[in-house]
């Protein structure tokens, strides 16, 4: 197995829909089906199990366009911005 000592650079694709828009759409789909969106999204983010997200209105497919770390990162940034901690 070959292991490199060099740091790898990671770049996100800019062709995906915005995380905020995706989360909003998934939230609305979960709510429409009678689920608690916060609980369902938290379950998905913690476990990676897509069955926490309804397939109604393609919510599961939409959410899986983003890596879980992207979703978590966007949520943390948004939270910190609302608290005035980050610009």
PDB file of N, CA, C and O in Angstrom:
ATOM      1  N   UNK A   1       0.850  -1.190   0.000  1.00  0.00           N
ATOM      2  CA  UNK A   1       0.000   0.000   0.000  1.00  0.00           C
ATOM      3  C   UNK A   1       0.889   1.246   0.000  1.00  0.00           C
ATOM      4  O   UNK A   1       1.796   1.374   0.823  1.00  0.00           O
ATOM      5  N   UNK A   2       0.627   2.129  -0.902  1.00  0.00           N
ATOM      6  CA  UNK A   2       1.408   3.349  -1.038  1.00  0.00           C
ATOM      7  C   UNK A   2       0.720   4.483  -0.297  1.00  0.00           C
ATOM      8  O   UNK A   2      -0.446   4.785  -0.555  1.00  0.00           O
ATOM      9  N   UNK A   3       1.431   5.102   0.609  1.00  0.00           N
ATOM     10  CA  UNK A   3       0.884   6.229   1.372  1.00  0.00           C
ATOM     11  C   UNK A   3       1.748   7.446   1.076  1.00  0.00           C
ATOM     12  O   UNK A   3       2.974   7.394   1.173  1.00  0.00           O
ATOM     13  N   UNK A   4       1.091   8.534   0.716  1.00  0.00           N
ATOM     14  CA  UNK A   4       1.793   9.767   0.382  1.00  0.00           C
ATOM     15  C   UNK A   4       1.977  10.627   1.624  1.00  0.00           C
ATOM     16  O   UNK A   4       1.111  10.654   2.498  1.00  0.00           O
ATOM     17  N   UNK A   5       3.078  11.314   1.702  1.00  0.00           N
ATOM     18  CA  UNK A   5       3.328  12.254   2.794  1.00  0.00           C
ATOM     19  C   UNK A   5       2.825  13.655   2.474  1.00  0.00           C
ATOM     20  O   UNK A   5       2.887  14.555   3.312  1.00  0.00           O
ATOM     21  N   UNK A   6       2.326  13.830   1.255  1.00  0.00           N
ATOM     22  CA  UNK A   6       1.869  15.146   0.842  1.00  0.00           C
ATOM     23  C   UNK A   6       0.427  15.378   1.265  1.00  0.00           C
ATOM     24  O   UNK A   6      -0.376  14.446   1.306  1.00  0.00           O
ATOM     25  N   UNK A   7       0.107  16.620   1.576  1.00  0.00           N
ATOM     26  CA  UNK A   7      -1.253  16.992   1.929  1.00  0.00           C
ATOM     27  C   UNK A   7      -2.101  17.059   0.670  1.00  0.00           C
ATOM     28  O   UNK A   7      -1.707  17.654  -0.334  1.00  0.00           O
ATOM     29  N   UNK A   8      -3.261  16.445   0.740  1.00  0.00           N
ATOM     30  CA  UNK A   8      -4.161  16.468  -0.400  1.00  0.00           C
ATOM     31  C   UNK A   8      -5.047  17.700  -0.322  1.00  0.00           C
ATOM     32  O   UNK A   8      -5.433  18.127   0.766  1.00  0.00           O
ATOM     33  N   UNK A   9      -5.362  18.259  -1.453  1.00  0.00           N
ATOM     34  CA  UNK A   9      -6.234  19.430  -1.530  1.00  0.00           C
ATOM     35  C   UNK A   9      -7.622  18.963  -1.919  1.00  0.00           C
ATOM     36  O   UNK A   9      -7.780  18.182  -2.858  1.00  0.00           O
ATOM     37  N   UNK A  10      -8.616  19.432  -1.209  1.00  0.00           N
ATOM     38  CA  UNK A  10      -9.990  19.064  -1.506  1.00  0.00           C
ATOM     39  C   UNK A  10     -10.730  20.278  -2.022  1.00  0.00           C
ATOM     40  O   UNK A  10     -10.701  21.340  -1.400  1.00  0.00           O
ATOM     41  N   UNK A  11     -11.394  20.125  -3.160  1.00  0.00           N
ATOM     42  CA  UNK A  11     -12.189  21.208  -3.723  1.00  0.00           C
ATOM     43  C   UNK A  11     -13.587  20.702  -3.960  1.00  0.00           C
ATOM     44  O   UNK A  11     -13.786  19.618  -4.508  1.00  0.00           O
ATOM     45  N   UNK A  12     -14.549  21.486  -3.545  1.00  0.00           N
ATOM     46  CA  UNK A  12     -15.944  21.129  -3.753  1.00  0.00           C
ATOM     47  C   UNK A  12     -16.403  21.504  -5.147  1.00  0.00           C
ATOM     48  O   UNK A  12     -15.948  22.490  -5.728  1.00  0.00           O
ATOM     49  N   UNK A  13     -17.302  20.708  -5.665  1.00  0.00           N
ATOM     50  CA  UNK A  13     -17.911  21.025  -6.951  1.00  0.00           C
ATOM     51  C   UNK A  13     -18.910  22.158  -6.742  1.00  0.00           C
ATOM     52  O   UNK A  13     -19.672  22.142  -5.776  1.00  0.00           O
ATOM     53  N   UNK A  14     -18.911  23.125  -7.628  1.00  0.00           N
ATOM     54  CA  UNK A  14     -19.837  24.247  -7.502  1.00  0.00           C
ATOM     55  C   UNK A  14     -21.100  24.041  -8.327  1.00  0.00           C
ATOM     56  O   UNK A  14     -21.939  24.937  -8.421  1.00  0.00           O
ATOM     57  N   UNK A  15     -21.236  22.858  -8.926  1.00  0.00           N
ATOM     58  CA  UNK A  15     -22.383  22.601  -9.789  1.00  0.00           C
ATOM     59  C   UNK A  15     -23.600  22.053  -9.051  1.00  0.00           C
ATOM     60  O   UNK A  15     -24.666  21.900  -9.647  1.00  0.00           O
ATOM     61  N   UNK A  16     -23.456  21.762  -7.789  1.00  0.00           N
ATOM     62  CA  UNK A  16     -24.573  21.248  -7.005  1.00  0.00           C
ATOM     63  C   UNK A  16     -25.469  22.392  -6.564  1.00  0.00           C
ATOM     64  O   UNK A  16     -25.032  23.541  -6.491  1.00  0.00           O
ATOM     65  N   UNK A  17     -26.740  22.073  -6.269  1.00  0.00           N
ATOM     66  CA  UNK A  17     -27.601  23.112  -5.698  1.00  0.00           C
ATOM     67  C   UNK A  17     -27.069  23.518  -4.326  1.00  0.00           C
ATOM     68  O   UNK A  17     -26.349  22.756  -3.681  1.00  0.00           O
ATOM     69  N   UNK A  18     -27.422  24.696  -3.896  1.00  0.00           N
ATOM     70  CA  UNK A  18     -26.987  25.179  -2.591  1.00  0.00           C
ATOM     71  C   UNK A  18     -27.508  24.258  -1.489  1.00  0.00           C
ATOM     72  O   UNK A  18     -28.635  23.767  -1.560  1.00  0.00           O
ATOM     73  N   UNK A  19     -26.683  24.031  -0.478  1.00  0.00           N
ATOM     74  CA  UNK A  19     -27.075  23.186   0.645  1.00  0.00           C
ATOM     75  C   UNK A  19     -28.321  23.744   1.325  1.00  0.00           C
ATOM     76  O   UNK A  19     -29.234  22.992   1.665  1.00  0.00           O
ATOM     77  N   UNK A  20     -28.362  25.053   1.522  1.00  0.00           N
ATOM     78  CA  UNK A  20     -29.507  25.673   2.212  1.00  0.00           C
ATOM     79  C   UNK A  20     -30.812  25.398   1.472  1.00  0.00           C
ATOM     80  O   UNK A  20     -31.829  25.102   2.098  1.00  0.00           O
ATOM     81  N   UNK A  21     -30.787  25.493   0.161  1.00  0.00           N
ATOM     82  CA  UNK A  21     -31.992  25.235  -0.622  1.00  0.00           C
ATOM     83  C   UNK A  21     -32.399  23.771  -0.526  1.00  0.00           C
ATOM     84  O   UNK A  21     -33.582  23.454  -0.401  1.00  0.00           O
ATOM     85  N   UNK A  22     -31.429  22.895  -0.583  1.00  0.00           N
ATOM     86  CA  UNK A  22     -31.714  21.462  -0.473  1.00  0.00           C
ATOM     87  C   UNK A  22     -32.313  21.133   0.883  1.00  0.00           C
ATOM     88  O   UNK A  22     -33.317  20.426   0.966  1.00  0.00           O
ATOM     89  N   UNK A  23     -31.701  21.643   1.949  1.00  0.00           N
ATOM     90  CA  UNK A  23     -32.207  21.365   3.301  1.00  0.00           C
ATOM     91  C   UNK A  23     -33.630  21.902   3.446  1.00  0.00           C
ATOM     92  O   UNK A  23     -34.480  21.251   4.054  1.00  0.00           O
ATOM     93  N   UNK A  24     -33.889  23.072   2.898  1.00  0.00           N
ATOM     94  CA  UNK A  24     -35.235  23.653   2.948  1.00  0.00           C
ATOM     95  C   UNK A  24     -36.247  22.746   2.254  1.00  0.00           C
ATOM     96  O   UNK A  24     -37.326  22.491   2.790  1.00  0.00           O
ATOM     97  N   UNK A  25     -35.902  22.263   1.073  1.00  0.00           N
ATOM     98  CA  UNK A  25     -36.806  21.392   0.323  1.00  0.00           C
ATOM     99  C   UNK A  25     -37.045  20.067   1.049  1.00  0.00           C
ATOM    100  O   UNK A  25     -38.168  19.564   1.084  1.00  0.00           O
ATOM    101  N   UNK A  26     -35.991  19.511   1.621  1.00  0.00           N
ATOM    102  CA  UNK A  26     -36.120  18.253   2.359  1.00  0.00           C
ATOM    103  C   UNK A  26     -36.951  18.478   3.622  1.00  0.00           C
ATOM    104  O   UNK A  26     -37.805  17.659   3.961  1.00  0.00           O
ATOM    105  N   UNK A  27     -36.706  19.568   4.303  1.00  0.00           N
ATOM    106  CA  UNK A  27     -37.476  19.919   5.502  1.00  0.00           C
ATOM    107  C   UNK A  27     -38.968  19.978   5.164  1.00  0.00           C
ATOM    108  O   UNK A  27     -39.799  19.419   5.881  1.00  0.00           O
ATOM    109  N   UNK A  28     -39.292  20.653   4.076  1.00  0.00           N
ATOM    110  CA  UNK A  28     -40.694  20.795   3.666  1.00  0.00           C
ATOM    111  C   UNK A  28     -41.320  19.446   3.313  1.00  0.00           C
ATOM    112  O   UNK A  28     -42.482  19.200   3.637  1.00  0.00           O
ATOM    113  N   UNK A  29     -40.568  18.583   2.660  1.00  0.00           N
ATOM    114  CA  UNK A  29     -41.077  17.256   2.301  1.00  0.00           C
ATOM    115  C   UNK A  29     -41.325  16.421   3.557  1.00  0.00           C
ATOM    116  O   UNK A  29     -42.341  15.733   3.657  1.00  0.00           O
ATOM    117  N   UNK A  30     -40.405  16.481   4.506  1.00  0.00           N
ATOM    118  CA  UNK A  30     -40.577  15.737   5.754  1.00  0.00           C
ATOM    119  C   UNK A  30     -41.795  16.244   6.519  1.00  0.00           C
ATOM    120  O   UNK A  30     -42.591  15.461   7.039  1.00  0.00           O
ATOM    121  N   UNK A  31     -41.923  17.545   6.576  1.00  0.00           N
ATOM    122  CA  UNK A  31     -43.057  18.162   7.269  1.00  0.00           C
ATOM    123  C   UNK A  31     -44.378  17.780   6.587  1.00  0.00           C
ATOM    124  O   UNK A  31     -45.363  17.484   7.264  1.00  0.00           O
ATOM    125  N   UNK A  32     -44.396  17.787   5.272  1.00  0.00           N
ATOM    126  CA  UNK A  32     -45.605  17.450   4.513  1.00  0.00           C
ATOM    127  C   UNK A  32     -46.052  16.016   4.774  1.00  0.00           C
ATOM    128  O   UNK A  32     -47.246  15.716   4.727  1.00  0.00           O
ATOM    129  N   UNK A  33     -45.098  15.132   5.048  1.00  0.00           N
ATOM    130  CA  UNK A  33     -45.426  13.734   5.305  1.00  0.00           C
ATOM    131  C   UNK A  33     -45.690  13.461   6.786  1.00  0.00           C
ATOM    132  O   UNK A  33     -45.945  12.321   7.174  1.00  0.00           O
ATOM    133  N   UNK A  34     -45.627  14.520   7.620  1.00  0.00           N
ATOM    134  CA  UNK A  34     -45.964  14.368   9.029  1.00  0.00           C
ATOM    135  C   UNK A  34     -44.815  13.986   9.941  1.00  0.00           C
ATOM    136  O   UNK A  34     -45.034  13.640  11.103  1.00  0.00           O
ATOM    137  N   UNK A  35     -43.598  14.042   9.433  1.00  0.00           N
ATOM    138  CA  UNK A  35     -42.425  13.740  10.254  1.00  0.00           C
ATOM    139  C   UNK A  35     -41.924  14.996  10.956  1.00  0.00           C
ATOM    140  O   UNK A  35     -42.239  16.114  10.549  1.00  0.00           O
ATOM    141  N   UNK A  36     -41.149  14.803  12.004  1.00  0.00           N
ATOM    142  CA  UNK A  36     -40.459  15.910  12.655  1.00  0.00           C
ATOM    143  C   UNK A  36     -39.153  16.107  11.874  1.00  0.00           C
ATOM    144  O   UNK A  36     -38.230  15.304  12.010  1.00  0.00           O
ATOM    145  N   UNK A  37     -39.068  17.163  11.062  1.00  0.00           N
ATOM    146  CA  UNK A  37     -37.896  17.342  10.197  1.00  0.00           C
ATOM    147  C   UNK A  37     -36.568  17.410  10.945  1.00  0.00           C
ATOM    148  O   UNK A  37     -35.564  16.883  10.465  1.00  0.00           O
ATOM    149  N   UNK A  38     -36.547  18.043  12.102  1.00  0.00           N
ATOM    150  CA  UNK A  38     -35.299  18.169  12.860  1.00  0.00           C
ATOM    151  C   UNK A  38     -34.821  16.791  13.305  1.00  0.00           C
ATOM    152  O   UNK A  38     -33.644  16.463  13.150  1.00  0.00           O
ATOM    153  N   UNK A  39     -35.720  15.989  13.853  1.00  0.00           N
ATOM    154  CA  UNK A  39     -35.345  14.647  14.291  1.00  0.00           C
ATOM    155  C   UNK A  39     -34.868  13.788  13.127  1.00  0.00           C
ATOM    156  O   UNK A  39     -33.869  13.078  13.244  1.00  0.00           O
ATOM    157  N   UNK A  40     -35.574  13.852  12.013  1.00  0.00           N
ATOM    158  CA  UNK A  40     -35.229  13.027  10.864  1.00  0.00           C
ATOM    159  C   UNK A  40     -33.888  13.445  10.260  1.00  0.00           C
ATOM    160  O   UNK A  40     -33.065  12.592   9.927  1.00  0.00           O
ATOM    161  N   UNK A  41     -33.667  14.741  10.120  1.00  0.00           N
ATOM    162  CA  UNK A  41     -32.393  15.218   9.584  1.00  0.00           C
ATOM    163  C   UNK A  41     -31.242  14.871  10.529  1.00  0.00           C
ATOM    164  O   UNK A  41     -30.175  14.460  10.074  1.00  0.00           O
ATOM    165  N   UNK A  42     -31.445  15.031  11.823  1.00  0.00           N
ATOM    166  CA  UNK A  42     -30.403  14.683  12.793  1.00  0.00           C
ATOM    167  C   UNK A  42     -30.089  13.196  12.712  1.00  0.00           C
ATOM    168  O   UNK A  42     -28.921  12.809  12.735  1.00  0.00           O
ATOM    169  N   UNK A  43     -31.107  12.367  12.618  1.00  0.00           N
ATOM    170  CA  UNK A  43     -30.896  10.933  12.495  1.00  0.00           C
ATOM    171  C   UNK A  43     -30.074  10.588  11.267  1.00  0.00           C
ATOM    172  O   UNK A  43     -29.164   9.761  11.329  1.00  0.00           O
ATOM    173  N   UNK A  44     -30.399  11.221  10.156  1.00  0.00           N
ATOM    174  CA  UNK A  44     -29.643  10.981   8.930  1.00  0.00           C
ATOM    175  C   UNK A  44     -28.199  11.449   9.072  1.00  0.00           C
ATOM    176  O   UNK A  44     -27.274  10.724   8.705  1.00  0.00           O
ATOM    177  N   UNK A  45     -28.001  12.648   9.600  1.00  0.00           N
ATOM    178  CA  UNK A  45     -26.652  13.190   9.724  1.00  0.00           C
ATOM    179  C   UNK A  45     -25.787  12.357  10.658  1.00  0.00           C
ATOM    180  O   UNK A  45     -24.593  12.191  10.412  1.00  0.00           O
ATOM    181  N   UNK A  46     -26.376  11.832  11.725  1.00  0.00           N
ATOM    182  CA  UNK A  46     -25.613  11.021  12.678  1.00  0.00           C
ATOM    183  C   UNK A  46     -25.318   9.621  12.152  1.00  0.00           C
ATOM    184  O   UNK A  46     -24.229   9.091  12.375  1.00  0.00           O
ATOM    185  N   UNK A  47     -26.270   9.026  11.462  1.00  0.00           N
ATOM    186  CA  UNK A  47     -26.128   7.623  11.073  1.00  0.00           C
ATOM    187  C   UNK A  47     -25.699   7.411   9.617  1.00  0.00           C
ATOM    188  O   UNK A  47     -25.042   6.423   9.291  1.00  0.00           O
ATOM    189  N   UNK A  48     -26.078   8.351   8.755  1.00  0.00           N
ATOM    190  CA  UNK A  48     -25.837   8.161   7.330  1.00  0.00           C
ATOM    191  C   UNK A  48     -26.891   7.289   6.673  1.00  0.00           C
ATOM    192  O   UNK A  48     -26.797   6.982   5.485  1.00  0.00           O
ATOM    193  N   UNK A  49     -27.889   6.890   7.440  1.00  0.00           N
ATOM    194  CA  UNK A  49     -28.945   6.015   6.932  1.00  0.00           C
ATOM    195  C   UNK A  49     -29.977   6.851   6.178  1.00  0.00           C
ATOM    196  O   UNK A  49     -30.691   7.643   6.794  1.00  0.00           O
ATOM    197  N   UNK A  50     -30.068   6.691   4.860  1.00  0.00           N
ATOM    198  CA  UNK A  50     -30.982   7.524   4.071  1.00  0.00           C
ATOM    199  C   UNK A  50     -32.465   7.259   4.353  1.00  0.00           C
ATOM    200  O   UNK A  50     -33.313   8.053   3.946  1.00  0.00           O
ATOM    201  N   UNK A  51     -32.792   6.162   5.038  1.00  0.00           N
ATOM    202  CA  UNK A  51     -34.200   5.879   5.316  1.00  0.00           C
ATOM    203  C   UNK A  51     -34.798   6.833   6.344  1.00  0.00           C
ATOM    204  O   UNK A  51     -36.011   6.823   6.558  1.00  0.00           O
ATOM    205  N   UNK A  52     -33.977   7.650   6.978  1.00  0.00           N
ATOM    206  CA  UNK A  52     -34.505   8.710   7.852  1.00  0.00           C
ATOM    207  C   UNK A  52     -35.209   9.789   7.033  1.00  0.00           C
ATOM    208  O   UNK A  52     -36.016  10.552   7.564  1.00  0.00           O
ATOM    209  N   UNK A  53     -34.903   9.847   5.748  1.00  0.00           N
ATOM    210  CA  UNK A  53     -35.443  10.891   4.874  1.00  0.00           C
ATOM    211  C   UNK A  53     -36.480  10.280   3.939  1.00  0.00           C
ATOM    212  O   UNK A  53     -36.231   9.263   3.292  1.00  0.00           O
ATOM    213  N   UNK A  54     -37.629  10.909   3.880  1.00  0.00           N
ATOM    214  CA  UNK A  54     -38.692  10.421   3.010  1.00  0.00           C
ATOM    215  C   UNK A  54     -38.285  10.506   1.538  1.00  0.00           C
ATOM    216  O   UNK A  54     -37.499  11.364   1.138  1.00  0.00           O
ATOM    217  N   UNK A  55     -38.839   9.601   0.755  1.00  0.00           N
ATOM    218  CA  UNK A  55     -38.594   9.680  -0.690  1.00  0.00           C
ATOM    219  C   UNK A  55     -39.621  10.600  -1.358  1.00  0.00           C
ATOM    220  O   UNK A  55     -39.530  10.870  -2.555  1.00  0.00           O
ATOM    221  N   UNK A  56     -40.596  11.079  -0.579  1.00  0.00           N
ATOM    222  CA  UNK A  56     -41.616  11.999  -1.089  1.00  0.00           C
ATOM    223  C   UNK A  56     -40.953  13.231  -1.692  1.00  0.00           C
ATOM    224  O   UNK A  56     -40.049  13.817  -1.096  1.00  0.00           O
ATOM    225  N   UNK A  57     -41.403  13.611  -2.862  1.00  0.00           N
ATOM    226  CA  UNK A  57     -40.896  14.789  -3.572  1.00  0.00           C
ATOM    227  C   UNK A  57     -39.377  14.705  -3.824  1.00  0.00           C
ATOM    228  O   UNK A  57     -38.691  15.724  -3.897  1.00  0.00           O
ATOM    229  N   UNK A  58     -38.875  13.477  -3.954  1.00  0.00           N
ATOM    230  CA  UNK A  58     -37.448  13.215  -4.209  1.00  0.00           C
ATOM    231  C   UNK A  58     -36.522  13.769  -3.128  1.00  0.00           C
ATOM    232  O   UNK A  58     -35.356  14.060  -3.394  1.00  0.00           O
ATOM    233  N   UNK A  59     -37.044  13.914  -1.910  1.00  0.00           N
ATOM    234  CA  UNK A  59     -36.244  14.501  -0.827  1.00  0.00           C
ATOM    235  C   UNK A  59     -34.968  13.709  -0.557  1.00  0.00           C
ATOM    236  O   UNK A  59     -33.901  14.295  -0.373  1.00  0.00           O
ATOM    237  N   UNK A  60     -35.071  12.397  -0.533  1.00  0.00           N
ATOM    238  CA  UNK A  60     -33.895  11.561  -0.246  1.00  0.00           C
ATOM    239  C   UNK A  60     -32.829  11.744  -1.323  1.00  0.00           C
ATOM    240  O   UNK A  60     -31.645  11.882  -1.017  1.00  0.00           O
ATOM    241  N   UNK A  61     -33.250  11.745  -2.566  1.00  0.00           N
ATOM    242  CA  UNK A  61     -32.315  11.925  -3.677  1.00  0.00           C
ATOM    243  C   UNK A  61     -31.670  13.304  -3.623  1.00  0.00           C
ATOM    244  O   UNK A  61     -30.464  13.438  -3.829  1.00  0.00           O
ATOM    245  N   UNK A  62     -32.460  14.312  -3.350  1.00  0.00           N
ATOM    246  CA  UNK A  62     -31.932  15.681  -3.261  1.00  0.00           C
ATOM    247  C   UNK A  62     -30.866  15.790  -2.174  1.00  0.00           C
ATOM    248  O   UNK A  62     -29.805  16.375  -2.389  1.00  0.00           O
ATOM    249  N   UNK A  63     -31.161  15.220  -1.001  1.00  0.00           N
ATOM    250  CA  UNK A  63     -30.235  15.344   0.126  1.00  0.00           C
ATOM    251  C   UNK A  63     -28.943  14.585  -0.140  1.00  0.00           C
ATOM    252  O   UNK A  63     -27.866  15.027   0.262  1.00  0.00           O
ATOM    253  N   UNK A  64     -29.045  13.454  -0.809  1.00  0.00           N
ATOM    254  CA  UNK A  64     -27.859  12.636  -1.048  1.00  0.00           C
ATOM    255  C   UNK A  64     -26.957  13.213  -2.136  1.00  0.00           C
ATOM    256  O   UNK A  64     -25.892  12.658  -2.405  1.00  0.00           O
ATOM    257  N   UNK A  65     -27.358  14.303  -2.758  1.00  0.00           N
ATOM    258  CA  UNK A  65     -26.468  14.998  -3.704  1.00  0.00           C
ATOM    259  C   UNK A  65     -25.309  15.652  -2.964  1.00  0.00           C
ATOM    260  O   UNK A  65     -24.274  15.966  -3.552  1.00  0.00           O
ATOM    261  N   UNK A  66     -25.500  15.849  -1.672  1.00  0.00           N
ATOM    262  CA  UNK A  66     -24.471  16.472  -0.827  1.00  0.00           C
ATOM    263  C   UNK A  66     -23.889  15.424   0.109  1.00  0.00           C
ATOM    264  O   UNK A  66     -24.601  14.543   0.592  1.00  0.00           O
ATOM    265  N   UNK A  67     -22.610  15.527   0.356  1.00  0.00           N
ATOM    266  CA  UNK A  67     -21.968  14.670   1.355  1.00  0.00           C
ATOM    267  C   UNK A  67     -22.458  15.115   2.734  1.00  0.00           C
ATOM    268  O   UNK A  67     -22.783  16.285   2.938  1.00  0.00           O
ATOM    269  N   UNK A  68     -22.507  14.181   3.667  1.00  0.00           N
ATOM    270  CA  UNK A  68     -22.970  14.545   5.014  1.00  0.00           C
ATOM    271  C   UNK A  68     -22.111  15.632   5.639  1.00  0.00           C
ATOM    272  O   UNK A  68     -22.633  16.515   6.320  1.00  0.00           O
ATOM    273  N   UNK A  69     -20.794  15.582   5.418  1.00  0.00           N
ATOM    274  CA  UNK A  69     -19.941  16.620   5.998  1.00  0.00           C
ATOM    275  C   UNK A  69     -20.295  17.993   5.441  1.00  0.00           C
ATOM    276  O   UNK A  69     -20.190  18.986   6.161  1.00  0.00           O
ATOM    277  N   UNK A  70     -20.714  18.078   4.167  1.00  0.00           N
ATOM    278  CA  UNK A  70     -21.115  19.360   3.582  1.00  0.00           C
ATOM    279  C   UNK A  70     -22.357  19.899   4.291  1.00  0.00           C
ATOM    280  O   UNK A  70     -22.454  21.089   4.592  1.00  0.00           O
ATOM    281  N   UNK A  71     -23.291  19.006   4.546  1.00  0.00           N
ATOM    282  CA  UNK A  71     -24.520  19.400   5.234  1.00  0.00           C
ATOM    283  C   UNK A  71     -24.209  19.877   6.649  1.00  0.00           C
ATOM    284  O   UNK A  71     -24.701  20.919   7.081  1.00  0.00           O
ATOM    285  N   UNK A  72     -23.394  19.113   7.363  1.00  0.00           N
ATOM    286  CA  UNK A  72     -23.033  19.481   8.736  1.00  0.00           C
ATOM    287  C   UNK A  72     -22.278  20.799   8.752  1.00  0.00           C
ATOM    288  O   UNK A  72     -22.557  21.669   9.576  1.00  0.00           O
ATOM    289  N   UNK A  73     -21.322  20.948   7.844  1.00  0.00           N
ATOM    290  CA  UNK A  73     -20.550  22.185   7.770  1.00  0.00           C
ATOM    291  C   UNK A  73     -21.458  23.393   7.541  1.00  0.00           C
ATOM    292  O   UNK A  73     -21.320  24.414   8.215  1.00  0.00           O
ATOM    293  N   UNK A  74     -22.379  23.280   6.597  1.00  0.00           N
ATOM    294  CA  UNK A  74     -23.287  24.388   6.293  1.00  0.00           C
ATOM    295  C   UNK A  74     -24.185  24.709   7.488  1.00  0.00           C
ATOM    296  O   UNK A  74     -24.452  25.879   7.766  1.00  0.00           O
ATOM    297  N   UNK A  75     -24.645  23.690   8.187  1.00  0.00           N
ATOM    298  CA  UNK A  75     -25.490  23.914   9.358  1.00  0.00           C
ATOM    299  C   UNK A  75     -24.718  24.583  10.486  1.00  0.00           C
ATOM    300  O   UNK A  75     -25.243  25.473  11.154  1.00  0.00           O
ATOM    301  N   UNK A  76     -23.483  24.163  10.702  1.00  0.00           N
ATOM    302  CA  UNK A  76     -22.656  24.777  11.755  1.00  0.00           C
ATOM    303  C   UNK A  76     -22.363  26.230  11.414  1.00  0.00           C
ATOM    304  O   UNK A  76     -22.479  27.104  12.273  1.00  0.00           O
ATOM    305  N   UNK A  77     -21.984  26.494  10.170  1.00  0.00           N
ATOM    306  CA  UNK A  77     -21.702  27.872   9.747  1.00  0.00           C
ATOM    307  C   UNK A  77     -22.940  28.746   9.925  1.00  0.00           C
ATOM    308  O   UNK A  77     -22.852  29.858  10.445  1.00  0.00           O
ATOM    309  N   UNK A  78     -24.075  28.246   9.499  1.00  0.00           N
ATOM    310  CA  UNK A  78     -25.319  29.003   9.635  1.00  0.00           C
ATOM    311  C   UNK A  78     -25.638  29.283  11.097  1.00  0.00           C
ATOM    312  O   UNK A  78     -26.027  30.396  11.450  1.00  0.00           O
ATOM    313  N   UNK A  79     -25.474  28.284  11.941  1.00  0.00           N
ATOM    314  CA  UNK A  79     -25.729  28.455  13.372  1.00  0.00           C
ATOM    315  C   UNK A  79     -24.800  29.519  13.955  1.00  0.00           C
ATOM    316  O   UNK A  79     -25.242  30.414  14.675  1.00  0.00           O
ATOM    317  N   UNK A  80     -23.517  29.412  13.640  1.00  0.00           N
ATOM    318  CA  UNK A  80     -22.562  30.382  14.175  1.00  0.00           C
ATOM    319  C   UNK A  80     -22.839  31.791  13.679  1.00  0.00           C
ATOM    320  O   UNK A  80     -22.669  32.760  14.419  1.00  0.00           O
ATOM    321  N   UNK A  81     -23.264  31.905  12.430  1.00  0.00           N
ATOM    322  CA  UNK A  81     -23.604  33.229  11.905  1.00  0.00           C
ATOM    323  C   UNK A  81     -24.802  33.825  12.637  1.00  0.00           C
ATOM    324  O   UNK A  81     -24.816  35.026  12.905  1.00  0.00           O
ATOM    325  N   UNK A  82     -25.804  33.016  12.965  1.00  0.00           N
ATOM    326  CA  UNK A  82     -26.978  33.530  13.668  1.00  0.00           C
ATOM    327  C   UNK A  82     -26.625  33.954  15.089  1.00  0.00           C
ATOM    328  O   UNK A  82     -27.326  34.776  15.678  1.00  0.00           O
ATOM    329  N   UNK A  83     -25.549  33.406  15.645  1.00  0.00           N
ATOM    330  CA  UNK A  83     -25.104  33.761  16.988  1.00  0.00           C
ATOM    331  C   UNK A  83     -24.083  34.888  16.963  1.00  0.00           C
ATOM    332  O   UNK A  83     -23.599  35.311  18.013  1.00  0.00           O
ATOM    333  N   UNK A  84     -23.751  35.381  15.764  1.00  0.00           N
ATOM    334  CA  UNK A  84     -22.793  36.472  15.638  1.00  0.00           C
ATOM    335  C   UNK A  84     -21.367  36.053  15.865  1.00  0.00           C
ATOM    336  O   UNK A  84     -20.512  36.894  16.142  1.00  0.00           O
ATOM    337  N   UNK A  85     -21.090  34.772  15.755  1.00  0.00           N
ATOM    338  CA  UNK A  85     -19.743  34.253  16.022  1.00  0.00           C
ATOM    339  C   UNK A  85     -18.887  34.249  14.767  1.00  0.00           C
ATOM    340  O   UNK A  85     -17.670  34.420  14.843  1.00  0.00           O
ATOM    341  N   UNK A  86     -19.501  34.059  13.637  1.00  0.00           N
ATOM    342  CA  UNK A  86     -18.764  33.960  12.380  1.00  0.00           C
ATOM    343  C   UNK A  86     -19.437  34.835  11.333  1.00  0.00           C
ATOM    344  O   UNK A  86     -20.657  34.999  11.328  1.00  0.00           O
ATOM    345  N   UNK A  87     -18.615  35.397  10.442  1.00  0.00           N
ATOM    346  CA  UNK A  87     -19.149  36.234   9.362  1.00  0.00           C
ATOM    347  C   UNK A  87     -19.260  35.442   8.098  1.00  0.00           C
ATOM    348  O   UNK A  87     -19.690  35.972   7.073  1.00  0.00           O
TER     349      UNK A  87
END
